[in-house]
Amino acid sequence: MWEERYFRKTLAAAVVLCCCAICSPAQSQSGAPVLSGAAGVIGTNDNGVPSWQPVIAPVVLAPVGDHILIESRADFRGFLGRSNGSTGPYQGQFFGTLEYLQLDYTFSRSITFVAGRFLTPFGIYNERFTALWIRNLPEAPLIFPIGTRTSGSSNGAMLRTSIGGHGDWQLNVTAFSSCGTRASHLESGRAAGTRVDVLFPTRALELGASYERYLEGTHSNAVGAHLSWTPDQAKLQLRSEYAHSISGQGYWAEAAFLGPGARKPNSILGRLQPVLRLQQFYRTMPQFNDSLPATETTQADLGLNYFVTHDVRISSSFGQQFTAARDHHVWSVALTYRFLLPIAIGGK
């Protein structure tokens, strides 16, 4: 398929440029390639069935000159679970995923062109909160597959533009086109879409809308809207998304607080972060092939994060899911370590 061959060539070129950037001497610390990411372990008890996932998610940022940035993120994780529900011996599997490997070319402060494999720009959760060290709760929202086709990655090209309003507002527009790819660990669907965000910096408020047209199999549309509000004085983060597709529609709303000791970050209370998420999904096409809940589902999640240091976090959460078939609960606990270091060869 010509689309897949074209994407493979683009990806190979990005890999070569990334290697060249890493191996070239850095002129300054700010221009040095950087290795970042996180490592951790996630323990889950899903309705009485325990499992463990050791995870490492490296991120590479490699600048090439003044206008090109190559960035990539992978996810390597094992899955250890009992072979017979909660009584059998533990068995393990290994999974590796290339979440993105993209070349960003900055024409100006307001226009950036992206080519390669990138996170599908639908809503706010996929691009901003899927990273292991950023998400407030271990599980993604129920409606995450809408607009992202489960994997969350697209292969193709993307254009980002930004228009400012003298600091009072900012309009961001993103448009993308993705080709259908069936290569192992590089899967993506043929689709096109756009996202529009309006940011009000002085109010810490962002409003946006997304649209995607899926062009494989049964052609279908997905639309969404999102809101993010992070008032500094209230020490509160409010985020919410709504999404609608041929399969159904739903929403999630999440509030993350900082403890009473937020103004004293070295105190025990100042390191605590309670999190609450409410979400619902309404199924409209029972037999459609997707990864969304099979029936109408309501779920409430309560989490508590403790920041041991700036780089180490302990997380715990409890979720209760309500469906017509049965109620369902999930316990999770996670330990996450975030790392960051330059990887230039020949530089300081």
Buried (B, 14 or more C-beta within 10 A) or exposed (E): EEBBEBBBEBBEBBBEBBEEBBEBEBEEEEBBBBBBBBBBBBBBBBEEBBBBBBBBBBBBBBBBEEEBBBBBBBBBBBBBBBEEEEEEEEEEEEEEBBBBBBBBBBEEEEEBBBBBBBBBBBBBBBBBBBBBBEBBBBBBBBBBBBBBBEBBBBBBBBBBBBEBEEEEBBEBEBBBBBBBBEEEEBBBBBBBBBBBBBBBEEEBBBBBBBBBEBBEEEEBEBBBBBBBBBEEEEBBBBBBBBBBBBBBBBBBBBBBBBBEBBEEEEEEEBBBBBBBBBBBBBBEBEEBEBEBBEEBBBBBBBBBBBBEEEEBBBBBBBBEBBBEEEEBEBBBBBBBBBBEEBBBEEBE
